[in-house]
Amino acid sequence: MTSDTEPHVRPAPLTRTDGDADAGLPAAVLWDMDGTLVDTEPYWIQAEHELVAEHGGQWSDEFAHELVGNALEVSAQLIIDKSHIPLTVPEIIDGLLGRVVAQVRREVPWRPGARELLLELDGLGVPNLLVTMSWRSLADVVVGGLPDGTFRALVTGDEVAHGKPHPEPYLAAARLVGVDPADCVALEDSPTGVRSATAAGVPTIAIPHVVPVPDIEGAVRVTGLDGVRAHDLLTIVASVRRGA
């Protein structure tokens, strides 16, 4: 974790120069990763069950669902508090990340419609930015399954001072490409992530997956991204943009 107020983020390589933005498209699309871009939440839940069981604790899917969308440090402390296993926060993070990275290396489980939308946006010149509370080691593996430059930059949980639901990750992402958060669209699957994006002033599309997302001001719920096209995004968030 960095202690500076400015998060440390490392831009992804650029492969093109963008022209003027299409008025019917967002200035940038800010993507959550776990549960939104890729269906890795089952990997995390399995890793939690395995790690806790190996150290003599008890775990449940109910507990696991409380962790969805959290910063890893927060999730690790919750595991300690609920299971009482004799590990430190860094030890739990290392144990979980190792298991999930290994799973993703075997198969990247793209969410329906997400990869197609991502590549369409990239082809239209819309900057995509990954905003995830997973750490760089996992994000790099996921992004490695895409053409170079698909993501303009990555903001990861180990490179910000404040994780979701704090607005910092989304503010950092918008700042990296020099756009107003209000002109972007965020894609999120968890209440924690939606609150982070909306607190940053980003019109947000919530795609509930493992856990439900309640009504949150500044967000619109959809059932999935399958069939959603790039020019649909501003239409979907039109009501919350008018409200802002």
Summary of the structure (lengths in Angstrom):
residues: 244
radius of gyration: 17.3
end to end distance: 32.6
largest distance: 57.5
contacts: 850
relative contact order: 0.19
helix: 43%
strand: 10%
